[in-house]
Amino acid sequence: MDQDTLRILLREAVRETVAEVLQTVLELDRTAFLQVHGGRRNGYYPRKLETTFGQVDLKVPRDRESRYYPAFLKPYARRLVDVGEVAVALYAAGVSQRKAAEILSLLLGHRYSHETLSALTDQVLEAAGAFRTRLLPEEMAFVYLDGLSLKVFREGEGIVRESVYVALGIAPNGERRVLGFWLLPTESALGWEGVLGELWQRGLRRVLLFVTDGLPGLPEAIRRVYPQAEWQRCVVHGVRWSLSQVRARDRGLLAEDLRRVYGAESRDEALRALEEVKAAWGSRYPGVVGLWVQDSGAFLRFYGYPKVLWPYLRSTNLMERFIRELRRGTKVRDHKFPKEEAVYKLLYLESERQEGRWAERKLKGFSEVKEVLEKMLQERYAPRTQTLTHNPSCYLFPGSEKIVAAMLSRLIAAFCIIDDALQAMGYKDDPQAKTPASAILTLALLAALEFGGKHNKALALAKDLGLFTHVPSPSRFNRRLHALYPFFLPLRKIAPSGLTHLLAQAWKTLPQAQAYALDTFPLPACENIRAPRSRLFPDKAYRGFIPSKRVYFHGLKLHLLVDDGKFVHEVNLTPGSFHDLASLLLLPLDLPEGAELYLDRGYESHLYEDLLREAQGVVPMVIRRRNSRRYLPWMQYLAIVGRRVVETVGSMLHHLFPRRIHAVTQEGFVIKVLTFVLAHNISLLTQKMAG
């Protein structure tokens, strides 16, 4: 008798024994139930059950009153084990679906196809979706960002390589949590900015430090979403890159010198070691040494935190370990996935497994410095994130009295400027109004300067500090602000008497500017995917294109005419699809004779340039295309340098803007945008007058 036949006979004998044992257990279970609850027997009904040793036929006993049911059998279950749970466990452990089907067939004696296994594991997709959109804690001490590359099959494209973005957070008590994972075509700073924006929307408001690699543009993306957070560049990535750029014989010595930099006992000692590296290797490898000198602040940021945490903060090793576990699950699949949902299944199951392990043990050292980290979070974010109360001392942190006093002085100056401007425009308040229009506009400026345009927070602060005798409710404030909409109107030929025009006239009384620049900035009203359902701007005319980023947006274009003192003289808003040249036709361009006007390629028009030069005496300085008949290299250099001022103004306004301007109506959207521009101008006026 061969071994296969013997194995079959043994399996059959074990299966019969299992059937007898289970039938005996059923009989004893019913007898015990009737002795306790009373009643009479009522025969049997057949039931097939799949066990580890194959399928068995059982006779399930019952009683007359239908109250009895076997304790170890689930209703309608045909298997003694939950195949779905086993399939998910095998998939999470990195076993491919075909291999898992073979294992289940061997264990249960029933054939399972890989399609069946795919359907069984699909039950976790809903849980994966909930995991990816779950609310996050309001604060995290440290957040690690990194990505990995996978191959995914796309219909019509075949197998393409895409990037998985992963965010890992550490709470002040040392608890680790997977904040989320995203599948995008490529890894870029723009993609990370979108990821950080989603983390913000899901509730993560306060972060001390982001730890990442040296992806270009990533620090700026972090600052735009979390301006008060710091950035630590991974030392390990920096060392690896540095050693790859030098000769093999020098790698050992350079690695030892760099180890003295990031392994020093203090920041001062690290800087001295860096100077030694610069002296020893600067002439031989200027690119390598230049990287460490220029980014020394980012490489050595971890010295500003408790010493016990330095090993965790100076590199992304914690994230690398997690990604290593993810890659282990992708190896058996040759890093290829048949669809996007398969990627999310693996990422979710591995995240759940790792979080279960992390819950059993927190990171060492965090319990000692938990209070220190909580205090650092409170001190860094106290001015903007603490809830305002009727007692100002509740939200004033040590030394904040000077900050509040400076803010009040700026607000008083702004109130005086606005009040004088409204009087000059002939505006008269309603005698029954408890709050003057100048106070309403001042509160709007306070929201723009300090709270990203959030009126509720500005009203609460004004009420707590007692800035005005009467502070209106949010709903009344919005009605009063919308009633002032005509005074916010962009300066056009048909409306030359707005606040922007009046402030520009006041600015011109100061030392005269001779250089001006005109540029356009996109103002997205919603994400592109939501554009067809946008109620704020439903028309296709609002779909525009950003050439510098090569992406589309849905919203308005902001046209600004600024001078070399960064003051906005003229402003206009157009739908996103309008050409930049349209702003030249919509703006009056009230410029002094002989002034230079710097323009980019989007404004190149020989006809209009000649009209400006002949009719207004303005000298257009245009950044031209190389094939233009008026292209001059030296003129291009002057035009590029001159336009930097308008880009600086754009950055200043972008810093004031929230990530997404919230408004219910188009009028409200325009008011908020123009309030930011007005706040920028009044800030410059107050600084100029104070100086």
For each residue, the residues with C-beta under 8 A, 3 or more apart:
1: 5 6
2: 5 6
3: 6 7
4: 7 8
5: 1 2 8 9
6: 1 2 3 9 10
7: 3 4 10 11
8: 4 5 11 12
9: 5 6 12 13
10: 6 7 13 14
11: 7 8 14 15 53 54 109
12: 8 9 15 16 54
13: 9 10 16 17
14: 10 11 17 18 53
15: 11 12 18 19 51 53 54 55 56 109
16: 12 13 19 20
17: 13 14 20 21
18: 14 15 21 22 51 53 56
19: 15 16 22 23 56 57 58
20: 16 17 23 24
21: 17 18 24 25
22: 18 19 25 26 49 51 56 58
23: 19 20 26 27 58 59
24: 20 21 27 28
25: 21 22 28 29 72
26: 22 23 29 30 58 59 60 61 70
27: 23 24 30 31 61
28: 24 25 31 32
29: 25 26 32 33 61 70 71 72
30: 26 27 33 34 41 61 62 63 68 70
31: 27 28 34 35
32: 28 29 35 36
33: 29 30 36 37 63 67 68
34: 30 31 37 38 39 40 41 63 68
35: 31 32
36: 32 33
37: 33 34 67 68
38: 34
39: 34 63 64 65 67 68
40: 34 63 64
41: 30 34 61 62 63 64
42: 62 63 64
43: 61 62
44: 59 60 61 62
45: 59 60 62
46: 57 58 59 60
47: 57 58 59 60 73
48: 55 56 57 58 78
49: 22 55 56 58 73 77 78 79 80
50: 54 55 78 79 80 81 108 109 110
51: 15 18 22 54 55 56 79 80 81 108
52: 80 81 107 108
53: 11 14 15 18 56 109
54: 11 12 15 50 51 108 109
55: 15 48 49 50 51 109 110
56: 15 18 19 22 48 49 51 53
57: 19 46 47 48
58: 19 22 23 26 46 47 48 49
59: 23 26 44 45 46 47
60: 26 44 45 46 47 70 73
61: 26 27 29 30 41 43 44 68
62: 30 41 42 43 44 45 66 68
63: 30 33 34 39 40 41 42 66 67 68
64: 39 40 41 42
65: 39
66: 62 63
67: 33 37 39 63
68: 30 33 34 37 39 61 62 63
69: 73 75
70: 26 29 30 60 73
71: 29
72: 25 29
73: 47 49 60 69 70 77
74: 77
75: 69
76:
77: 49 73 74 80
78: 48 49 50
79: 49 50 51 82 83 108
80: 49 50 51 52 77
81: 50 51 52 85 86 108
82: 79 85 86
83: 79 86 87 104 108 112 120
84: 87 88 120 123
85: 81 82 88 89
86: 81 82 83 89 90 104 107
87: 83 84 90 91 100 104 117 120 121
88: 84 85 91 92 120 121 123 124 349
89: 85 86 92 93
90: 86 87 93 95 99 100 103 104
91: 87 88 95 97 100 117 121 345 346 349
92: 88 89 329 346 349 350 352 353
93: 89 90 329
94: 328 329 331 332
95: 90 91 99 100 103 332
96: 99 100 332 333
97: 91 100 101 114 117 118 121
98: 101 102 114 117
99: 90 95 96 102 103 332
100: 87 90 91 95 96 97 103 104 114 117
101: 97 98 104 105 112 113 114 116 117
102: 98 99 105 106
103: 90 95 99 100 106 107
104: 83 86 87 90 100 101 107 108 110 112 117
105: 101 102 108 109 110 111 112
106: 102 103
107: 52 86 103 104
108: 50 51 52 54 79 81 83 104 105 112
109: 11 15 50 53 54 55 105
110: 50 55 104 105
111: 105
112: 83 101 104 105 108 116 117
113: 101 116 117
114: 97 98 100 101 117 118
115: 118 119
116: 101 112 113 119 120
117: 87 91 97 98 100 101 104 112 113 114 120 121
118: 97 114 115 121 122
119: 115 116 122
120: 83 84 87 88 116 117 123
121: 87 88 91 97 117 118 124 345
122: 118 119 125 341 345
123: 84 88 120 126
124: 88 121 127 128 345 348 349
125: 122 128 129 341 344 345
126: 123 129 130
127: 124 130 131 348
128: 124 125 131 132 344 345 347 348
129: 125 126 132 133 344
130: 126 127 133 134
131: 127 128 134 348 351 352
132: 128 129 180 181 344 348
133: 129 130 202
134: 130 131 202
135: 202 203
136: 140 169 177 179 199 202 203 204
137: 140 169 171 177 203 204
138: 203 204 205 206
139: 171 172 204 205 206 207 377 381
140: 136 137 143 169 170 171 177 179 204 206 207 208
141: 170 171 172 207 208 209 373 377
142: 169 170 207 208 209 210 211 312 313
143: 140 167 168 169 170 179 199 204 207 209 210 211
144: 167 168 169 170 210 211 212 316 318 319
145: 165 166 167 192 195 210 211 212 218 319
146: 166 212 213 316 319 320 323
147: 163 164 165 166 187
148: 163 164 166 323 326 327
149: 161 162 163 164 335
150: 161 162 163 164 183 330 335 336 337 343
151: 159 160 161 162 334 335 336 337
152: 159 160 162 183 336 337 339 340 343
153: 158 159 160 336 337 338 339
154: 157 158 159 160
155:
156:
157: 154 160
158: 153 154
159: 151 152 153 154 336
160: 151 152 153 154 157 185
161: 149 150 151
162: 149 150 151 152 183 184 185 186
163: 147 148 149 150 183 184 185 186 187 191
164: 147 148 149 150 181 182 183 326 343 347
165: 145 147 181 182 183 184 187 191 192 195
166: 145 146 147 148 178 180 181 319 322 323 326 347
167: 143 144 145 178 179 180 181 195 199
168: 143 144 176 177 178 179 318 319 322
169: 136 137 140 142 143 144 176 177 178 179 204
170: 140 141 142 143 144 174 175 176 177 312 318 363 366
171: 137 139 140 141 174 175 176 177
172: 139 141 366 370 373 374 377
173: 362 366 367 370
174: 170 171 362 363 364 365 366 367 370
175: 170 171 358 359 362
176: 168 169 170 171 318 355 358 362 363
177: 136 137 140 168 169 170 171 355 358
178: 166 167 168 169 181 322 351 354 355
179: 136 140 143 167 168 169 199 204
180: 132 166 167 195 198 199 202
181: 132 164 165 166 167 178 344 347 351
182: 164 165 191 195 198
183: 150 152 162 163 164 165 340 343 344
184: 162 163 165 187 191
185: 160 162 163
186: 162 163 191
187: 147 163 165 184 191 192 215
188: 191 192 215 217
189: 192 193 215 216 217 218 220 221
190: 193 194 217 221 549 551
191: 163 165 182 184 186 187 188 194 195
192: 145 165 187 188 189 195 196 215 218 221 222
193: 189 190 196 197 221 224 225
194: 190 191 197 198
195: 145 165 167 180 182 191 192 198 199
196: 192 193 199 200 221 222 225 226
197: 193 194 200 201 225 659 660
198: 180 182 194 195 201 202
199: 136 143 167 179 180 195 196 202 204 225
200: 196 197 204 205 225 226 659
201: 197 198
202: 133 134 135 136 180 198 199
203: 135 136 137 138
204: 136 137 138 139 140 143 169 179 199 200 207
205: 138 139 200 381 385
206: 138 139 140 228 377 380 381 385
207: 139 140 141 142 143 204 210 226 229
208: 140 141 142 229 230 305 373 376 377 380
209: 141 142 143 229 230 231 232 301 302 305 313
210: 142 143 144 145 207 222 226 229 230 231 232
211: 142 143 144 145 232 234 313 315 316 319
212: 144 145 146 215 218 222 231 232 233 234 316
213: 146 218 233 234 237 316
214: 218 233 234 237 238 241 295
215: 187 188 189 192 212 218
216: 189
217: 188 189 190 220 221
218: 145 189 192 212 213 214 215 221 222 231
219: 222 223 231 298
220: 189 217 223 224
221: 189 190 192 193 196 217 218 224 225
222: 192 196 210 212 218 219 225 226 229 231
223: 219 220 226 227 229 231
224: 193 220 221 227 654 659
225: 193 196 197 199 200 221 222 659
226: 196 200 207 210 222 223 229
227: 223 224 655
228: 206 380 381 384
229: 207 208 209 210 222 223 226
230: 208 209 210 301 304
231: 209 210 212 218 219 222 223 298 301
232: 209 210 211 212 298 299 301 302 313 314
233: 212 213 214 237 238 295 298 299 301
234: 211 212 213 214 237 238 314 315 316
235: 238 239 262 299 314 315
236: 239 240 314 315 316 317
237: 213 214 233 234 240 241 315 316
238: 214 233 234 235 241 242 291 292 295 299
239: 235 236 242 243 255 258
240: 236 237 243 244
241: 214 237 238 244 245 291
242: 238 239 245 246 254 258 288 291 292
243: 239 240 246 251 254 255
244: 240 241
245: 241 242 285 287 288
246: 242 243 250 251 254 285 288
247: 250 251
248: 251
249:
250: 246 247 253 254 281 284 285
251: 243 246 247 248 254 255
252: 255 256
253: 250 256 257
254: 242 243 246 250 251 257 258 277 281 285 288
255: 239 243 251 252 258 259
256: 252 253 259 260
257: 253 254 260 261 273 276 277 280 281
258: 239 242 254 255 261 262 277 292
259: 255 256 262 263
260: 256 257 263 264 273 276
261: 257 258 264 270 273 274 277 292 299 300
262: 235 258 259 270 299 300 314
263: 259 260
264: 260 261 267 269 270 272 273
265: 269
266: 269 270 303
267: 264 270 271 300 303 304
268: 271 272
269: 264 265 266 272 273
270: 261 262 264 266 267 273 274 300 303
271: 267 268 274 275 296 300
272: 264 268 269 275 276
273: 257 260 261 264 269 270 276 277
274: 261 270 271 277 278 292 293 296
275: 271 272 278 279
276: 257 260 272 273 279 280
277: 254 257 258 261 273 274 280 281 282 289 292
278: 274 275 281 282 289 293
279: 275 276 282
280: 257 276 277
281: 250 254 257 277 278 284 285 288 289
282: 277 278 279 285 286 289
283: 286
284: 250 281
285: 245 246 250 254 281 282 288 289
286: 282 283 289 290
287: 245 290 291
288: 242 245 246 254 281 285 291 292
289: 277 278 281 282 285 286 292 293
290: 286 287 293 294
291: 238 241 242 287 288 294 295
292: 238 242 258 261 274 277 288 289 295 296 299
293: 274 278 289 290 296
294: 290 291
295: 214 233 238 291 292 298 299
296: 271 274 292 293 299 300
297: 300 301
298: 219 231 232 233 295 301
299: 232 233 235 238 261 262 292 295 296 314
300: 261 262 267 270 271 296 297 303
301: 209 230 231 232 233 297 298 304 313
302: 209 232 305 309 310 313 314
303: 266 267 270 300 310
304: 230 267 301
305: 208 209 302 309 310 313 376
306: 309 365 368 369 372 373
307: 310
308: 364 365 368 369
309: 302 305 306 312 313 365 366 369
310: 302 303 305 307 313 314
311: 314
312: 142 170 309 317 318 363 365
313: 142 209 211 232 301 302 305 309 310
314: 232 234 235 236 262 299 302 310 311
315: 211 234 235 236 237 320
316: 144 146 211 212 213 234 236 237 319 320
317: 236 312 320 321
318: 144 168 170 176 312 321 322
319: 144 145 146 166 168 211 316 322 323
320: 146 315 316 317 323 324
321: 317 318 324 325
322: 166 168 178 318 319 325 326 354
323: 146 148 166 319 320 326 327
324: 320 321 327 328
325: 321 322 328 329 350 354
326: 148 164 166 322 323 329 330 346 347 350
327: 148 323 324 330 331 335
328: 94 324 325 331
329: 92 93 94 325 326 332 333 346 349 350
330: 150 326 327 333 335 337 346
331: 94 327 328 334 335
332: 94 95 96 99 329
333: 96 329 330 336 337
334: 151 331
335: 149 150 151 327 330 331
336: 150 151 152 153 159 333
337: 150 151 152 153 330 333 340 342 343 346
338: 153 342
339: 152 153 342 343
340: 152 183 337 343 344
341: 122 125 344 345
342: 337 338 339 345 346
343: 150 152 164 183 337 339 340 346 347
344: 125 128 129 132 181 183 340 341 347 348
345: 91 121 122 124 125 128 341 342 348 349
346: 91 92 326 329 330 337 342 343 349 350
347: 128 164 166 181 326 343 344 350 351
348: 124 127 128 131 132 344 345 351 352
349: 88 91 92 124 329 345 346 352 353
350: 92 325 326 329 346 347 353 354
351: 131 178 181 347 348 354 355
352: 92 131 348 349 355 356
353: 92 349 350 356 357
354: 178 322 325 350 351 357 358
355: 176 177 178 351 352 358 359
356: 352 353 359 360
357: 353 354 360 361
358: 175 176 177 354 355 361 362
359: 175 355 356
360: 356 357
361: 357 358
362: 173 174 175 176 358 366 367
363: 170 174 176 312 366
364: 174 308
365: 174 306 308 309 312 368 369
366: 170 172 173 174 309 362 363 369 370 373
367: 173 174 362 370
368: 306 308 365
369: 306 308 309 365 366 372 373
370: 172 173 174 366 367 373 374
371: 374 375
372: 306 369 375 376
373: 141 172 208 306 366 369 370 376 377
374: 172 370 371 377 378
375: 371 372 378 379
376: 208 305 372 373 379 380
377: 139 141 172 206 208 373 374 380 381
378: 374 375 381 382 397
379: 375 376 382 397
380: 206 208 228 376 377
381: 139 205 206 228 377 378 384 385 386
382: 378 379 385 386 395 397 400
383: 386 397 400 403
384: 228 381 450 451
385: 205 206 381 382
386: 381 382 383 394 395
387: 395
388: 395 457 460 461 464
389: 394 395 464
390: 463 464
391: 394 464
392: 395 396 404 464 465
393: 396
394: 386 389 391
395: 382 386 387 388 389 392 464
396: 392 393 400 401 404
397: 378 379 382 383 400
398:
399: 402 403
400: 382 383 396 397 403 404
401: 396 404 405
402: 399 405 406
403: 383 399 400 406 407
404: 392 396 400 401 407 408 465
405: 401 402 408 409
406: 402 403 409 410
407: 403 404 410 411 450
408: 404 405 411 412 465 467
409: 405 406 412 413
410: 406 407 413 414 449 683 686
411: 407 408 414 415 442 445 446 467
412: 408 409 415 416
413: 409 410 416 417 682 686 689 690
414: 410 411 417 418 442 445 682 683 686
415: 411 412 418 419 438 439 442
416: 412 413 419 420
417: 413 414 420 421 503 506 682 685 686
418: 414 415 421 422 438 441 442 445 499 682
419: 415 416 422 423 436 438
420: 416 417 423 424
421: 417 418 424 425 499 502 503 506
422: 418 419 425 427 437 438 441 487
423: 419 420 426 427
424: 420 421 502
425: 421 422 487 497 499 502
426: 423
427: 422 423 437 487
428:
429: 433 436 437
430: 433
431:
432:
433: 429 430 436 437 480
434: 469 470 472
435: 439 440 468 470 471 472 480
436: 419 429 433 439 440
437: 422 427 429 433 440 441 480 484
438: 415 418 419 422 441 442
439: 415 435 436 442 443 468
440: 435 436 437 443 444 472 477 480 481 484
441: 418 422 437 438 444 445 481 484 678
442: 411 414 415 418 438 439 445 446
443: 439 440 446 447 455 458 459 462 468 471 477
444: 440 441 447 448 455 458 481 671 675
445: 411 414 418 441 442 448 449 675 678 679 682
446: 411 442 443 449 450 451 458 461 462
447: 443 444 450 451 452 453 454 455 457 458 675
448: 444 445 451 452 453 656 672 675 676 678 679
449: 410 445 446 656 679 683
450: 384 407 446 447 457 458 461
451: 384 446 447 448 454 457 458 461
452: 447 448 656 657 658
453: 447 448 656 657 658 661 662 672 675 676
454: 447 451 457 458 658
455: 443 444 447 458 459 474 477 478 481
456: 459 460 474
457: 388 447 450 451 454 460 461
458: 443 444 446 447 450 451 454 455 461 462
459: 443 455 456 462 463 471 472 473 474 477
460: 388 456 457 463 464
461: 388 446 450 451 457 458 464 465 467
462: 443 446 458 459 465 467 468 471
463: 390 459 460 466 471
464: 388 389 390 391 392 395 460 461
465: 392 404 408 461 462
466: 463
467: 408 411 461 462 471
468: 435 439 443 462 471
469: 434
470: 434 435
471: 435 443 459 462 463 467 468
472: 434 435 440 459 476 477 480
473: 459 476 477
474: 455 456 459 477 478
475: 478 479
476: 472 473 479 480
477: 440 443 455 459 472 473 474 480 481
478: 455 474 475 481 482 668
479: 475 476 482 483
480: 433 435 437 440 472 476 477 483 484
481: 440 441 444 455 477 478 484 485 671
482: 478 479 485 667 668 671
483: 479 480
484: 437 440 441 480 481 487 488
485: 481 482 488 489 667 670 671
486: 489 495 498
487: 422 425 427 484 498 499
488: 484 485 498 499 670 671 674 675 678
489: 485 486 492 495 498
490: 495 498 500 570 571 572 573 674
491: 495 496 498 500 501 504 570 571 572 587 588
492: 489 495 496 572 586 587 588
493: 496 586 588
494:
495: 486 489 490 491 492 498
496: 491 492 493 501 588
497: 425 501 502
498: 486 487 488 489 490 491 495 501 502
499: 418 421 425 487 488 502 503 678
500: 490 491 503 504 568 569 570 571 674 677 678 681
501: 491 496 497 498 504 505 570
502: 421 424 425 497 498 499 505 506
503: 417 421 499 500 506 507 678 681 682 685
504: 491 500 501 507 508 567 568 569 570 590 681
505: 501 502 508 509
506: 417 421 502 503 509 510 685
507: 503 504 510 565 567 569 681 684 685 688
508: 504 505 512
509: 505 506
510: 506 507 688
511:
512: 508 592
513: 516 563 564 565 567 595
514: 564 592 594 595 596
515: 563 564 595 596 598 642 645
516: 513 561 562 563 564 569 591 595 596 597 598
517: 561 562 563 564 597 598 599 642 643 645 646
518: 559 560 561 562 583 584 587 597 598 599 603 646
519: 559 560 600 643 646 647 650
520: 557 558 559 560 580 583 602
521: 557 558 560 650 653 654
522: 544 546 553 555 556 557 558 576
523: 555 556 557 558 573 661 673
524: 527 553 554 555 660
525: 534 536 537 542 554 555 556 661 669
526: 530 531 534 536 554 555 660
527: 524 530 531 554
528: 531 552 553 554
529:
530: 526 527 533 534 554
531: 526 527 528 534 542 543 554
532:
533: 530
534: 525 526 530 531 537 538 542 554
535: 538
536: 525 526 663 664 665 666 669
537: 525 534 542 554 555 556 575 666
538: 534 535
539: 542 575
540: 543 577
541: 575 576 577 578
542: 525 531 534 537 539 554 555 556 575 576 577
543: 531 540 552 553 554 576 577
544: 522 552 553 554 555 557 575 576 577 578
545: 551 552 553 576
546: 522 549 550 551 552 553
547: 550 602
548:
549: 190 546
550: 546 547
551: 190 545 546
552: 528 543 544 545 546
553: 522 524 528 543 544 545 546 576
554: 524 525 526 527 528 530 531 534 537 542 543 544 576
555: 522 523 524 525 526 537 542 544 576
556: 522 523 525 537 542 573 574 575 576 669 670 673
557: 520 521 522 523 544 573 574 575 576 578 580 583
558: 520 521 522 523 571 572 573 673
559: 518 519 520 571 572 573 574 580 583 586 587
560: 518 519 520 521 568 570 571 646 649 650 677
561: 516 517 518 568 569 570 571 587 589
562: 516 517 518 566 567 568 569 645 646 649
563: 513 515 516 517 566 567 569 645
564: 513 514 515 516 517 642 645
565: 507 513 684 688
566: 562 563 645 648 649 652 684
567: 504 507 513 562 563 681 684
568: 500 504 560 561 562 571 649 677 680 681
569: 500 504 507 516 561 562 563 590
570: 490 491 500 501 504 560 561 587 588 589 590
571: 490 491 500 558 559 560 561 568 674 677
572: 490 491 492 558 559 583 586 587
573: 490 523 556 557 558 559 670 673 674
574: 556 557 559 578 582 583 586
575: 537 539 541 542 544 556 557 578
576: 522 541 542 543 544 545 553 554 555 556 557
577: 540 541 542 543 544
578: 541 544 557 574 575 582 583
579: 582 602
580: 520 557 559 583 600 602 603
581: 584 585 602 603 605 608
582: 574 578 579 585 586
583: 518 520 557 559 572 574 578 580 586 587
584: 518 581 587 589 603 605 608
585: 581 582
586: 492 493 559 572 574 582 583
587: 491 492 518 559 561 570 572 583 584
588: 491 492 493 496 570
589: 561 570 584 597 612 616 618
590: 504 569 570
591: 516 595 597 616 618
592: 512 514 595
593: 616 617 618
594: 514 617 618 619
595: 513 514 515 516 591 592 617 618 619
596: 514 515 516 618 619 621 642
597: 516 517 518 589 591 612 618 619 620 621
598: 515 516 517 518 621 622 639 642 643 645 646
599: 517 518 602 603 604 620 621 622 623 639 643
600: 519 580 603 622 623 643
601: 604 622 623 624 625
602: 520 547 579 580 581 599
603: 518 580 581 584 599 600 622
604: 599 601 609 622 624 625 628
605: 581 584 608 609
606: 609 610 629 630
607: 610 611
608: 581 584 605 611 612
609: 604 605 606 612 613 620 622
610: 606 607 613 614
611: 607 608 614 615
612: 589 597 608 609 615 616 618 620
613: 609 610 616 617 618 619 620
614: 610 611
615: 611 612
616: 589 591 593 612 613
617: 593 594 595 613
618: 589 591 593 594 595 596 597 612 613
619: 594 595 596 597 613
620: 597 599 609 612 613
621: 596 597 598 599 635 638 639 642
622: 598 599 600 601 603 604 609 630 639
623: 599 600 601 636 639 640 643
624: 601 604 628 630 631 635 636 639
625: 601 604 628 631
626: 631
627: 631
628: 604 624 625 631
629: 606
630: 606 622 624
631: 624 625 626 627 628 635 636
632: 635 636
633: 636 637
634: 637 638
635: 621 624 631 632 638 639
636: 623 624 631 632 633 639 640
637: 633 634 640 641
638: 621 634 635 641 642
639: 598 599 621 622 623 624 635 636 642 643
640: 623 636 637 643 644
641: 637 638 644
642: 515 517 564 596 598 621 638 639 645
643: 517 519 598 599 600 623 639 640 646 647
644: 640 641 647 648
645: 515 517 562 563 564 566 598 642 648 649
646: 517 518 519 560 562 598 643 649 650
647: 519 643 644 650 651
648: 566 644 645 651 652
649: 560 562 566 568 645 646 652 653 680
650: 519 521 560 646 647 653 654
651: 647 648 654 655
652: 566 648 649 655 656 680
653: 521 649 650 656 657 676 677 680
654: 224 521 650 651 657
655: 227 651 652
656: 448 449 452 453 652 653 676 679 680
657: 452 453 653 654 661 676
658: 452 453 454 661 662
659: 197 200 224 225
660: 197 524 526
661: 453 523 525 657 658 669 672 673
662: 453 658
663: 536 666 668 669 671 672
664: 536 668
665: 536 668 669
666: 536 537 663 669 670
667: 482 485 670 671
668: 478 482 663 664 665 671 672
669: 525 536 556 661 663 665 666 672 673
670: 485 488 556 573 666 667 673 674
671: 444 481 482 485 488 663 667 668 674 675
672: 448 453 661 663 668 669 675 676
673: 523 556 558 573 661 669 670 676 677
674: 488 490 500 571 573 670 671 677 678
675: 444 445 447 448 453 488 671 672 678 679
676: 448 453 653 656 657 672 673 679 680
677: 500 560 568 571 653 673 674 680 681
678: 441 445 448 488 499 500 503 674 675 681 682
679: 445 448 449 656 675 676 682 683
680: 568 649 652 653 656 676 677 683 684
681: 500 503 504 507 567 568 677 678 684 685
682: 413 414 417 418 445 503 678 679 685 686
683: 410 414 449 679 680 686 687
684: 507 565 566 567 680 681 687 688
685: 417 503 506 507 681 682 688 689
686: 410 413 414 417 682 683 689 690
687: 683 684 690 691
688: 507 510 565 684 685 691
689: 413 685 686
690: 413 686 687
691: 687 688
